[in-house]
Amino acid sequence: MSQVQIVAANTAERMAASEALREKVLRAPWGMELEADEHPPAENLVGLIENRVVATGRLFIDADCRAQIRSMATEPLYRCLLYTSDAADERSSV
């Protein structure tokens, strides 16, 4: 099974794929469109499998230097990836 790589959405292609995935998973089911950011994130992150964006999240850091990942979205096909991989077996044995 392919490994998930978490990287910054630092190319136009990755950013477009991230926004498309957020809209598809988090907005379209309710007939909503993406809105402009009132407070931009510190970083837009994507999960890649074989260089394809399959997940996205937005890193926000508050004034107290606490971090949150918001607006997380995953392609439906990959949602159970962590629970069917060797990583899940390692976690369950702890």
C-alpha positions in Angstrom: 0.0 0.0 0.0 1.2 3.5 -0.8 2.3 5.8 2.0 0.6 9.1 2.7 2.9 12.1 2.5 1.9 15.3 4.3 3.3 18.4 2.6 2.5 22.1 2.2 0.2 23.0 -0.6 2.9 25.2 -2.0 2.3 24.9 -5.7 -0.7 26.3 -7.7 -1.6 22.7 -8.6 -1.7 21.5 -5.0 -3.5 24.6 -3.8 -6.2 24.2 -6.5 -6.6 20.5 -5.7 -6.9 21.4 -2.0 -9.6 23.9 -2.6 -11.5 21.6 -4.9 -11.4 18.8 -2.3 -12.5 21.2 0.5 -15.4 22.4 -1.7 -16.4 18.8 -2.7 -16.3 17.3 0.8 -17.1 20.2 3.1 -19.3 22.6 1.1 -21.0 20.9 -1.9 -23.2 18.5 0.2 -24.9 21.6 1.6 -25.0 23.6 -1.6 -22.4 26.1 -0.3 -19.4 27.5 -2.0 -16.0 28.3 -0.5 -15.7 31.7 1.0 -12.8 34.1 1.2 -10.7 33.7 4.4 -11.3 36.2 7.1 -8.1 35.0 8.8 -5.8 33.1 6.5 -4.2 29.9 7.8 -0.5 29.7 8.6 -0.2 26.8 6.2 -2.4 24.8 3.8 -1.5 21.2 4.0 -2.2 18.3 1.7 -1.9 14.5 2.0 -0.5 12.9 -1.1 -0.5 9.4 -2.3 1.6 8.8 -5.4 1.6 12.6 -5.9 -2.2 12.8 -5.9 -4.0 15.1 -3.4 -6.2 12.8 -1.3 -6.6 14.9 1.9 -6.3 18.5 3.0 -6.2 20.5 6.2 -5.4 24.1 7.2 -3.0 24.9 10.0 -3.9 27.8 12.2 -1.8 29.2 15.0 -3.3 31.5 17.6 -1.8 34.4 19.5 -0.7 31.9 22.3 1.2 29.8 19.8 -1.4 27.0 20.0 -2.0 25.2 16.7 -5.2 23.7 15.2 -5.8 21.9 12.0 -9.2 22.9 10.5 -11.2 22.4 7.4 -9.9 18.8 7.1 -11.2 16.9 4.1 -10.3 13.4 2.7 -11.3 11.8 -0.5 -14.0 9.1 0.5 -11.9 6.3 -1.0 -9.0 7.1 1.4 -10.9 7.7 4.6 -10.2 4.3 6.1 -6.6 4.2 5.0 -5.2 4.6 8.5 -7.4 1.8 9.8 -6.5 -0.7 7.2 -2.7 -0.1 7.1 0.2 -1.4 9.1 0.2 1.8 11.0 -3.2 0.9 12.6 -1.7 -2.5 13.7 1.2 -0.7 15.3 -1.1 1.7 17.2 -3.4 -1.0 18.4 -0.5 -2.9 20.0 0.6 0.0 22.2 
